[in-house]
Amino acid sequence: MKLYMKTFKTDITDFQVICTDNYIINLSFGIGNSDLWLKQNIKNYELCGSNNLCEACEREIRSYLAGKLKKFTVPIKIYATLFQQKIYNALKTVPYGTTVTYGQLTSMAGVKGARAVGGAVSRNPIPIIVPCHRVIRSDGMIGGFCGKSNLISLKQRLLEIEGIAF
């Protein structure tokens, strides 16, 4: 499988996007953070430079970070288990500028186990576009982000862009 990759810097973090000819399949923070995901999810790939879809993703991310884009239009394909796909499909319905708790997301996805939902959310392969940053704890606290405590300030910044203060 031929894959395309682009890295780009913004004022809040660096991004790395991986695409096929037709879909964004991974978006990560920092450079080189997609390597493990690729090894776990894609077999026999050839990694090339950027393509038009990578460029479109960068434009939309920059527009979102500038507060100008409220809904992403770039096509995505999620490589995940059926359980995780239910969670990510539910996440895609959470509107810009709103938050849900892990419990609410569990109900929205029609699954059981808020902890398992939290685990799926932390492994979201396309954060921001699949808006896992909009999930908060039931006590109203911000909670984690992408399974890493060092990204909580990034989550806070993304919520601030959407008009949600913590």
VMD Tcl script that draws the C-alpha trace (Angstrom):
set ca {
  {0.00 0.00 0.00}
  {1.30 3.43 -0.91}
  {1.04 5.96 1.92}
  {1.85 9.65 2.00}
  {3.14 11.62 4.95}
  {3.53 15.28 5.80}
  {4.83 16.94 8.93}
  {4.08 20.54 9.73}
  {4.56 22.94 12.61}
  {1.92 25.19 14.13}
  {2.12 27.62 17.01}
  {0.64 25.05 19.42}
  {2.27 21.77 18.31}
  {3.85 19.86 15.46}
  {1.66 17.50 13.42}
  {2.28 14.46 11.28}
  {-0.45 13.31 8.89}
  {-0.54 10.01 6.98}
  {-2.84 9.51 4.00}
  {-3.70 7.03 1.30}
  {-4.69 8.31 -2.12}
  {-8.23 8.80 -0.81}
  {-8.26 9.06 2.99}
  {-6.50 10.47 6.01}
  {-5.69 7.46 8.18}
  {-3.55 8.95 10.96}
  {-2.88 12.32 12.54}
  {-0.39 12.57 15.37}
  {1.21 15.24 17.51}
  {4.95 15.52 17.16}
  {7.26 14.03 14.59}
  {7.71 10.28 14.38}
  {4.74 9.48 16.62}
  {2.94 7.67 13.78}
  {5.60 4.96 13.54}
  {4.14 2.66 16.19}
  {0.60 3.12 14.86}
  {1.77 2.20 11.35}
  {3.53 -0.94 12.58}
  {0.44 -2.04 14.52}
  {-2.18 -1.27 11.88}
  {-0.77 -1.33 8.36}
  {1.15 -4.16 6.78}
  {3.34 -3.82 3.69}
  {3.30 -0.11 3.06}
  {5.54 2.23 1.12}
  {5.86 5.65 2.73}
  {6.19 8.58 0.31}
  {6.21 12.33 0.61}
  {3.11 14.50 0.81}
  {0.10 14.33 -1.51}
  {-2.88 16.64 -2.15}
  {-4.84 15.13 0.73}
  {-2.00 15.71 3.20}
  {-1.90 19.33 2.00}
  {-5.68 19.67 2.40}
  {-5.45 18.26 5.93}
  {-2.78 20.81 6.83}
  {-4.93 23.66 5.47}
  {-7.96 22.51 7.46}
  {-5.96 22.01 10.68}
  {-4.48 25.50 10.34}
  {-7.91 26.97 9.66}
  {-9.36 25.15 12.68}
  {-6.52 26.36 14.93}
  {-7.17 29.92 13.72}
  {-10.81 29.56 14.82}
  {-12.12 29.71 11.24}
  {-13.09 26.06 10.64}
  {-15.81 24.36 12.66}
  {-16.29 21.18 10.63}
  {-13.62 19.17 8.84}
  {-14.31 18.03 5.28}
  {-11.22 15.95 4.55}
  {-12.11 12.27 4.08}
  {-10.94 9.87 6.76}
  {-10.72 6.11 7.17}
  {-10.35 4.70 10.65}
  {-8.40 1.49 11.20}
  {-9.82 0.22 14.48}
  {-11.80 -2.56 16.13}
  {-15.59 -2.60 15.81}
  {-15.88 -1.35 19.41}
  {-13.48 1.52 18.74}
  {-15.28 2.39 15.50}
  {-18.54 2.78 17.45}
  {-16.78 5.20 19.79}
  {-15.19 7.21 16.96}
  {-18.47 7.40 15.05}
  {-20.16 8.75 18.18}
  {-17.31 11.23 18.69}
  {-17.83 12.61 15.18}
  {-21.36 13.67 16.22}
  {-20.20 15.85 19.15}
  {-20.68 19.41 17.88}
  {-17.98 22.07 17.80}
  {-17.94 24.08 21.02}
  {-19.53 21.38 23.18}
  {-18.25 18.62 25.42}
  {-19.51 15.22 26.56}
  {-18.46 13.03 29.43}
  {-17.08 9.54 28.99}
  {-20.39 8.21 30.35}
  {-22.39 10.23 27.84}
  {-20.14 9.03 25.03}
  {-20.69 5.45 26.20}
  {-24.46 5.93 25.83}
  {-24.10 7.72 22.50}
  {-22.05 4.84 21.11}
  {-24.46 2.21 22.46}
  {-21.73 0.34 24.30}
  {-20.96 -0.51 27.92}
  {-17.97 0.37 30.06}
  {-16.83 3.96 30.41}
  {-13.26 2.78 31.15}
  {-13.14 0.81 27.89}
  {-14.52 3.86 26.11}
  {-11.77 5.96 27.71}
  {-9.21 3.49 26.40}
  {-10.64 3.72 22.89}
  {-10.70 7.52 23.06}
  {-7.04 7.56 24.13}
  {-6.10 5.52 21.03}
  {-7.96 7.72 18.54}
  {-5.81 7.61 15.37}
  {-7.17 10.89 13.98}
  {-7.50 13.36 16.89}
  {-9.02 16.80 16.33}
  {-10.75 15.64 13.14}
  {-12.38 12.90 15.25}
  {-12.80 15.26 18.20}
  {-11.68 13.27 21.24}
  {-10.59 16.55 22.87}
  {-14.32 17.23 23.47}
  {-14.58 14.40 26.01}
  {-14.23 15.41 29.66}
  {-14.55 13.67 33.02}
  {-17.92 13.31 34.74}
  {-16.77 15.68 37.51}
  {-16.34 18.44 34.93}
  {-12.53 18.29 34.95}
  {-10.69 18.30 31.65}
  {-9.32 14.74 31.85}
  {-6.52 13.30 29.74}
  {-5.77 13.59 26.06}
  {-4.60 10.90 23.65}
  {-3.48 8.79 26.59}
  {-0.71 11.21 27.54}
  {-0.66 13.57 30.49}
  {1.80 15.91 28.75}
  {-0.88 16.73 26.14}
  {-3.47 18.09 28.59}
  {-2.42 21.69 27.89}
  {-2.92 20.99 24.16}
  {-6.43 19.68 24.89}
  {-7.13 22.80 26.92}
  {-5.95 24.99 24.05}
  {-8.16 23.13 21.54}
  {-11.18 23.60 23.80}
  {-10.34 27.30 24.18}
  {-10.30 27.63 20.38}
  {-13.86 26.27 20.44}
  {-14.89 28.74 23.16}
  {-14.79 26.30 26.09}
  {-12.79 27.54 29.06}
  {-11.18 25.34 31.71}
}
mol new
graphics top color blue
foreach p $ca { graphics top sphere $p radius 0.5 }
foreach p [lrange $ca 0 end-1] q [lrange $ca 1 end] { graphics top cylinder $p $q radius 0.2 }
display resetview
